[in-house]
Structure formats: structure tokens, C-alpha cells
Amino acid sequence: MMTIVTIVTIDPGKEPRWDAAFRDRVAAAKQQPGWVAVQVAIPADAPNRRVVIGTWENRADWEKWHASDAFQRTRNDMEGVEIAPRQEWWHEVILAEHR
């Protein structure tokens, strides 16, 4: 499995718009081959940032998802309120445990 961690910075006051678009994106992602899980966190000291932790079976499935119409539909809503370039880091998952 592969996990991508993405940090986005949102124009203050526009977080609800980004959050709603991301919820729509996740609903569609759940239907995509290779999707495993997602978490979105808000840093305690930066309420206009989001840390997205997405896990996929492999990076190729994630790339296919990013090329899909479902992904592109939310892109404009989300990127339209982001005020800084996204930061992304890929990680190979060697252990995943949940309750």
C-alpha cells in the first residue's frame, strides 16, 4: 500500500467550501479501484490548513483516480480557495493497525 500526505492552505473563511468539496471527492473516491482509506486533520495551530492522509493499494490507482472525471469535478472548487501551493509526500505503508 501507498500513503500520500498532502497539506493544503485555504483562504481563511473559505474552509467550509473546501471541506464540502472534499467530502464529495471522498464519496467518489470510495468507488475507485485501489482506494483504501482517507483521513483529514486540521492542525491545532492552523485552522485554515488541512492535512490529508490518503491510502491506496498502489500509486497507479491514485494516478488513475486523479485523471477521472469525478476527481476533476471537485478540483476547481477546492483549488479556487487554496492560497498556497500544495505540499505532498509519498510513503510506502509497512504497517497499518486500527481498532
N, C-alpha and C positions, 0 to 999 in steps of 0.2 A: 504494500500500500504506500501511497504518497500523500503527504500533507502539505498544503500551501498555506502560509500565513501571510495575510495581506493587511496592511494598515492604511486606512483612508482618513483624511481630514475633511470635515464637512463645514460648509459655511454656517456659522452659528445661527440658530433659529430654524435652519432647514433640515435638522436631523429627522423630524417625523416623516418628511417626504422621502429621504434616503431609506429610512427604516422600512417604510411601506413598500417601496420598490424592491428592497432586498427580500422581504417576506415573499413577494410574488416570485422573485427569482428562485428562492429556495423551494417553493412549491413545485416549480417546473423542474428544478434540478433533481428532485427526488424520483422523477420518472426517467432519468437518463441512465443508460448503461454505465456502470462503473462508479456511480455515486455511492458513498458510504455514510458520511456524516458532515455536519457543519455546526460550528459554534460562533456566536458573535458576542464580543465583550466590549464594554465601554470602560476605558481606563478611569480610575477614580479621580485622577487629576486633570483629565481632558475630556469633558462631556461631549465635545464635538468630534471626537475620534472614534473609530470603530476598528477593532481587531477581529478579523475574520479568519477562522481556522477551518479550512475545508479539507476533507479527506476523500480520496478517490482510489479506486483499485490501481490505477496507473495514470501517468501523465497524459498519455494519448487520449484516454477517455475525457479528461479535463479539457484538453485542446478541442476535441470534437464538440463538447458542450459549449465552449466559448465561440465556436463558429455557428452554433444553432440559432434559428430564428427566435426561439424562446429566450435565449440569453440576450440577444441583441435588442429585444423589445424593452428590457429594463435598463439597458446601457445609458441611453440619453437621460432618463430621469435621475439616475444615480450620478453619472459623471457631471451632469449640469449643476450639481450643488457641491461638488468636491472642489476644494480650494488649493490643494497641493497635489503633486504627483504621488501616485500610489507607491507603496513600498511592498515588495513581495520576496518571500524566501521559501524555497522548496526543501522538504525534508523527507527522507525515507523513514517510514514507520517501522520500528523494530519491536515495539511492544504497545499494545492498546488494551487497557483494562477499564471496565465500567462496572458500576454497582448493578 
